């Protein structure tokens, strides 16, 4: 399942990069934020399929899920800052194929 999730995240980021390539001003950090958010969210969800590794019997989240939370929050922060233009814009014109 983790392999398939990794392929899915790769394909989503690849399609997003292709669409961003058409924009005259690409927000810097957008792909990084999208990757971090998607990857760690998929890891968080896939932890439900693994054997229980809960910290205590009263804990709702496993150790793997707790370790995914900083990645999800970090990806969301990078994505929001990027969309607001906090990292600047890449204005380079992509090379046209010959």
Buried (B, 14 or more C-beta within 10 A) or exposed (E): EEEEBEEEBEEBBEEBEEEBEEEEEBBBBBBBBBBBBBBBBBBBEBBEEEEEEEEEEEEEBBEBBBBBEEBBEBBBBBBEBBEEEEBEEBEEEEEEEE
